[in-house]
């Protein structure tokens, strides 16, 4: 009898449900064809729309379901016009990171045939690992206003989280090197020349690097990193950095990839993981069936690979890799293009093409 896995699903706002539904169909069909564990998807409420209608963005029952799940698949969330009383946007995904201690935000940067502004770059594969619970985001919802005169947010770095983060990054670099996808190099990105907190961050990085003598470890300032990501992106393998720096560099990476529609992500902790596209909910095109689902599908592929790694399931790990390669093939062939790629095709056409590349009958 096939094993059963509980996958908690947050369909999101705007285009979120439109890109989630065909992604789930791909996963179900792939699992059935490859005889993977059965994935039981349970949709739970959360998001800006739920906050607008019910006054809560992440209900306690939804958080409990996420905590109990084997993995969490989350679509685009947020609506520009729906905000908390302090003016900040509705971000249940940040609440999940904090509640489940998802300290490692994994943001792949890959070129596999899509249009890019980088001249001469056709293949590229590196990863940004963004600390996701501390840094400047530790002040989320806790900022201090001094009347109308000033505002203050506090950046926090701890040894406990930093050690886990750096070990995660080095282990990721080791796996990438073994798979032929990386060159065994980890860059710590900081601003250690200005801030004590980042000097502390860098010191811990070098301490942990000593535990991985088979890998190379280098430290680099965040401003130089932004420059090199544009001029010499091929020099990177794994980048590990603080929360806010990682937030910014991830979008630069998405720009290199051709846009947020290609950018998947994961937020991973010791016991839980969330997988979601980096882009927003694009309410201006919601309901039109033209949203690019690639980032959502690639996030699902990352989920399969993570489940395969953590459960030592070679078939599931291979299926995640095959799903990623199928997306790359569809993009590289260029026959299916959504409007953000300069084409006329819709969400369903992309999903059907990915299914065909996997030799699956998926209608999208």
ZAMARGU-4260 file (C-alpha; in steps of 0.2 Angstrom, whole numbers, plus 5000, padded with zeros to 4 digits):
<rodrens>
0) 5000/5000/5000 | 5006/5017/4995 | 5011/5029/5009 | 5000/5044/5012 | 5007/5062/5014
5) 4997/5077/5021 | 5000/5093/5011 | 4992/5109/5018 | 4987/5120/5003 | 4984/5139/5004
10) 4977/5144/4988 | 4980/5163/4990 | 4973/5179/4983 | 4971/5186/4966 | 4979/5174/4953
15) 4983/5162/4968 | 4969/5149/4965 | 4972/5149/4946 | 4990/5144/4947 | 4987/5132/4962
20) 4974/5121/4954 | 4983/5115/4939 | 4999/5113/4949 | 4990/5101/4961 | 4983/5092/4945
25) 5001/5090/4939 | 5007/5083/4956 | 4992/5071/4958 | 4995/5064/4940 | 5014/5063/4942
30) 5012/5054/4959 | 5000/5041/4952 | 5010/5038/4936 | 5026/5036/4946 | 5018/5027/4961
35) 5024/5040/4973 | 5016/5042/4990 | 4998/5048/4989 | 4997/5067/4992 | 4982/5071/5002
40) 4979/5090/4998 | 4969/5100/5011 | 4965/5118/5007 | 4965/5130/5022 | 4959/5148/5023
45) 4972/5162/5024 | 4977/5178/5015 | 4971/5196/5012 | 4954/5191/5006 | 4951/5181/5021
50) 4957/5195/5032 | 4945/5207/5023 | 4930/5196/5026 | 4934/5188/5043 | 4946/5200/5051
55) 4960/5187/5053 | 4974/5183/5040 | 4980/5166/5046 | 4966/5157/5057 | 4972/5146/5071
60) 4965/5131/5063 | 4975/5135/5047 | 4991/5136/5057 | 4987/5120/5066 | 4984/5111/5049
65) 5001/5118/5043 | 5010/5112/5058 | 5003/5095/5056 | 5006/5093/5038 | 5021/5084/5029
70) 5023/5099/5018 | 5015/5116/5015 | 5011/5122/4997 | 5006/5141/4997 | 5001/5152/4982
75) 5002/5170/4979 | 4995/5180/4994 | 4991/5199/4997 | 4979/5212/4990 | 4986/5230/4988
80) 4970/5238/4995 | 4969/5226/5010 | 4980/5231/5024 | 4982/5231/5043 | 4978/5246/5053
85) 4996/5251/5053 | 4997/5252/5034 | 5007/5236/5032 | 5001/5222/5019 | 4993/5206/5024
90) 5007/5193/5024 | 5002/5176/5032 | 5017/5169/5024 | 5028/5179/5036 | 5018/5173/5050
95) 5020/5155/5045 | 5039/5158/5044 | 5040/5164/5062 | 5027/5152/5069 | 5036/5137/5062
100) 5054/5143/5063 | 5057/5142/5044 | 5074/5150/5045 | 5081/5145/5028 | 5073/5154/5013
105) 5079/5145/4997 | 5078/5156/4982 | 5085/5148/4966 | 5091/5158/4952 | 5091/5149/4936
110) 5092/5152/4917 | 5086/5138/4906 | 5081/5147/4890 | 5069/5161/4895 | 5073/5179/4890
115) 5085/5188/4901 | 5093/5205/4901 | 5110/5197/4904 | 5120/5197/4888 | 5128/5181/4884
120) 5120/5171/4898 | 5110/5156/4893 | 5113/5144/4907 | 5114/5149/4925 | 5111/5140/4942
125) 5114/5147/4959 | 5104/5148/4975 | 5101/5162/4988 | 5098/5156/5005 | 5089/5170/5015
130) 5088/5169/5034 | 5069/5171/5036 | 5065/5174/5054 | 5077/5187/5060 | 5087/5201/5053
135) 5077/5217/5050 | 5061/5206/5048 | 5062/5202/5067 | 5054/5218/5069 | 5039/5214/5059
140) 5024/5220/5068 | 5034/5227/5082 | 5041/5244/5075 | 5040/5259/5086 | 5034/5276/5080
145) 5039/5292/5090 | 5024/5302/5085 | 5026/5310/5068 | 5045/5313/5071 | 5054/5297/5069
150) 5051/5278/5067 | 5062/5263/5072 | 5064/5245/5068 | 5077/5233/5076 | 5088/5221/5067
155) 5092/5205/5076 | 5105/5191/5073 | 5107/5176/5085 | 5120/5163/5085 | 5108/5149/5087
160) 5098/5153/5071 | 5114/5159/5061 | 5123/5142/5065 | 5108/5132/5058 | 5107/5144/5043
165) 5125/5142/5038 | 5125/5123/5041 | 5110/5122/5029 | 5119/5133/5016 | 5135/5122/5017
170) 5125/5106/5016 | 5115/5113/5001 | 5132/5117/4992 | 5138/5100/4996 | 5122/5092/4988
175) 5123/5103/4973 | 5141/5099/4970 | 5137/5080/4971 | 5123/5082/4959 | 5135/5092/4947
180) 5124/5108/4949 | 5137/5118/4959 | 5155/5121/4962 | 5156/5119/4981 | 5156/5138/4985
185) 5146/5147/4999 | 5147/5166/4999 | 5141/5175/5015 | 5134/5191/5010 | 5133/5205/5024
190) 5138/5223/5028 | 5152/5218/5041 | 5162/5234/5037 | 5148/5245/5045 | 5137/5235/5057
195) 5142/5225/5072 | 5128/5214/5069 | 5135/5209/5052 | 5152/5207/5059 | 5145/5195/5071
200) 5135/5186/5057 | 5152/5184/5047 | 5162/5178/5062 | 5149/5164/5065 | 5150/5160/5046
205) 5168/5157/5046 | 5167/5146/5062 | 5154/5135/5054 | 5164/5135/5037 | 5178/5126/5047
210) 5166/5111/5049 | 5165/5109/5030 | 5183/5108/5024 | 5178/5100/5007 | 5169/5117/5003
215) 5175/5134/4999 | 5169/5149/5010 | 5170/5167/5005 | 5163/5183/5013 | 5157/5198/5002
220) 5148/5214/5005 | 5130/5215/4999 | 5133/5230/4987 | 5147/5221/4978 | 5135/5205/4977
225) 5122/5216/4968 | 5135/5221/4956 | 5142/5204/4953 | 5125/5196/4951 | 5123/5207/4936
230) 5141/5207/4929 | 5147/5190/4934 | 5133/5179/4940 | 5141/5163/4935 | 5154/5165/4950
235) 5140/5161/4962 | 5134/5144/4969 | 5126/5146/4986 | 5123/5164/4993 | 5118/5165/5012
240) 5113/5181/5019 | 5102/5191/5031 | 5083/5192/5029 | 5081/5210/5021 | 5097/5208/5010
245) 5090/5191/5005 | 5073/5199/5001 | 5081/5212/4990 | 5094/5201/4981 | 5080/5188/4978
250) 5071/5200/4967 | 5087/5205/4958 | 5089/5186/4955 | 5071/5185/4948 | 5075/5200/4936
255) 5090/5190/4930 | 5078/5175/4927 | 5066/5185/4917 | 5054/5190/4930 | 5045/5185/4945
260) 5034/5173/4935 | 5049/5161/4934 | 5055/5163/4953 | 5051/5148/4965 | 5055/5148/4983
265) 5055/5137/4999 | 5055/5142/5017 | 5063/5127/5027 | 5065/5124/5045 | 5070/5109/5055
270) 5053/5101/5055 | 5042/5110/5042 | 5043/5118/5025 | 5033/5130/5014 | 5034/5131/4996
275) 5028/5146/4986 | 5031/5157/4971 | 5040/5173/4974 | 5028/5184/4965 | 5012/5193/4971
280) 4994/5190/4968 | 4992/5201/4952 | 4974/5205/4955 | 4974/5215/4939 | 4974/5199/4929
285) 4965/5188/4941 | 4951/5178/4933 | 4958/5180/4915 | 4967/5163/4914 | 4983/5171/4908
290) 4994/5170/4924 | 5011/5162/4922 | 5011/5146/4933 | 5029/5142/4931 | 5035/5149/4948
295) 5021/5139/4956 | 5025/5123/4947 | 5044/5125/4951 | 5040/5128/4969 | 5030/5111/4969
300) 5045/5103/4961 | 5056/5110/4976 | 5043/5102/4987 | 5045/5085/4979 | 5064/5086/4980
305) 5063/5091/4999 | 5051/5077/5003 | 5062/5065/4994 | 5078/5071/5003 | 5070/5072/5020
310) 5061/5055/5018 | 5076/5047/5009 | 5064/5043/4995 | 5074/5042/4979 | 5058/5041/4968
315) 5051/5057/4975 | 5067/5066/4973 | 5069/5060/4955 | 5051/5066/4951 | 5055/5083/4958
320) 5070/5084/4947 | 5060/5078/4932 | 5046/5091/4935 | 5059/5105/4935 | 5067/5098/4919
325) 5050/5097/4911 | 5047/5116/4914 | 5064/5120/4908 | 5061/5111/4892 | 5044/5119/4889
330) 5052/5136/4891 | 5067/5132/4881 | 5057/5126/4866 | 5048/5143/4866 | 5031/5136/4859
335) 5021/5141/4874 | 5022/5159/4880 | 5011/5168/4893 | 5009/5187/4891 | 5023/5191/4903
340) 5034/5181/4890 | 5027/5191/4876 | 5015/5177/4870 | 4997/5174/4869 | 4995/5158/4879
345) 4986/5155/4895 | 4989/5146/4912 | 4981/5130/4906 | 4992/5129/4890 | 5008/5130/4901
350) 5002/5116/4913 | 4997/5105/4898 | 5014/5108/4890 | 5023/5103/4906 | 5012/5088/4908
355) 5016/5083/4890 | 5035/5085/4893 | 5033/5073/4908 | 5022/5061/4897 | 5007/5064/4908
360) 4989/5068/4902 | 4986/5084/4911 | 4972/5096/4904 | 4978/5111/4914
</rodrens>
